[in-house]
Amino acid sequence: MSDQPAPRLQLDQATADSVRAYAARTRASADRFAAVLEDIATNGLPSVEDSTPWEDLRERQLARLAAQRPAVA
């Protein structure tokens, strides 16, 4: 067995750009999540009165997804 790494296939420019864009979106999402966790660590959890129940959030998301879905005849 060789200690040499296997050769890599090069991506075309459009594919490489797509991968970089995906990496940037993923990094931004992780940064937002980390900021929320840091805020919770610093300030504690928000009060129940200031929070939205998860059921309401779920229903809003389901409605948003249903609006994006093409209507079936």
TAUR-V473694 format. One record per run of one state. SS is the DSSP state (a for helix, b for strand, c for the rest). FROM is the first residue (numbers start at 0). LEN is the number of residues. Records with the same first field share a line. If there is no record, write none. Layout:
BEGIN
SS=FROM-LEN, FROM-LEN
END
This chain:
BEGIN
c=0-12, 43-4, 50-3, 68-5
a=12-31, 47-3, 53-15
END
